[in-house]
Amino acid sequence: MRVAFPVQHDTGVDSVVFNHFGSAPVFVVVDPATNAVASIANGDQHHTHGACNPMKALDNQKIDAVVVGGIGAGALAGLNRMGITVRRSMATTIRENLALLGSGALPIIEPHGTCAGHGTDGGCAH
């Protein structure tokens, strides 16, 4: 399973999970089974609100799940159409969220729990 975490700065599993999928500069991808860690530069970071292309953002790489603080409805729908589950980050770092993911403690983000827009800091405007 490959899990993508949007982050501001890539410091591996100690990276802080970003507040908004589409605005993150980079995604850290972790395979919890092998502990392999890779990164993907966000190829769609500067999109217009509501026009996020999640597969462009993820460089069309095979991802099974995304863990994020927030995400817009369009990006969520696009990821879900690709069979990618999106879960809400419940901790600060990737490492902490991986432990929560392993225990089943990260909730799936549903359409009614998406962001209303981009905040001034690049995060979500809930």
Beta strands, then each sheet from edge to edge (+ up, - down):
strand 1: 3-7
strand 2: 26-31
strand 3: 36-41
strand 4: 65-68
strand 5: 85-88
sheet 1: 3+ 2- 1+ 4+ 5+
end
